[in-house]
Amino acid sequence: ADQLRDIELYLSAHLATLTIDGGGVSLERIGSSSIQYAQLQGDKLYLTRFGQLAIMLDTTGKLVASSKEKARFRSFGATVS
């Protein structure tokens, strides 16, 4: 239960990090104010350290397997022209 909670926490942090321009802060100074954003490198869950930690904690291997799959989108209902 604790492991699942930790995985959920890291996945949430992963998604939150991706919403920040540049993938999160890599450098922050207070004197004379400065901030630098990290460059995103990798693919899917490997893009952030939080996604990587979630993969490490997942003993089922489902996260790493889902990270290898291509995204699929389906539309249901009326077709828009």
N, C-alpha and C positions, 0 to 999 in steps of 0.2 A: 504494500500500500504506500509506504514512504517512497519507494523507488518510482512508482507510477506518478506520484505527486511531483517528484523532482523532475521527471521527464516532461510532465505538463508545464511545469514552471519554466524549464529551459526552452520548450517549444514556444511558449508565450513570449519569452525574452527574445527569441530568434525572430519572431514575427514583428515584435515591437522595434527591434533594431533595423529591420528592413524598411520600416516606414520612415526612418530618419534618413535624410539626404546623405548619401555617401556611405551608409552602413554603420554609423555610430562614431562616437568621438574617440580619436586615438591620441590626441594631445589637447590639454586644456591648461591655460595659464591664467593666473588671476592678476598679477601685476602687469599693467598695460594691456590687459585683456587680449586673449588669443584663443582660438579654437581651431582644431584641425580634424577633418573627418577621414576615417579609414577608407581605403579603396576596397571594394568588394571583389574578392577572388574566390573562385571555386564554383560549385554548382549546387543548387537547391539547398539542402540542409547543411552542406559543407561551407556555405557562404559566411556563416557566423560561428564564433566559438560556442555560442549557445546551442546551435543546431548540432555541432560536433559533439558536445557534451551529452545531448539527448540521445544521439546515436550510440555513444559509448555505453550509456546506462541501459539501453534497450537490449535485453538478453534474448528477445524473440527474433531479432533481426528484421522486423517488419519496417522499421523506419529506413534502414539502409536499402531495403528492397524497394520501398516506395520512392526513394530518391533516385533510383535507377530507371524507373518507368517514365515514359513520356506522358505529359498531361493530356487528358481527354476531356472534351467539352461536348455536352449533348444539349439539344434544345427540345423542349416539349411544348406542345400547344400550337397556336396559330403561327403560320409563316409570315414574316414581315417582308414586304417588297419595297 
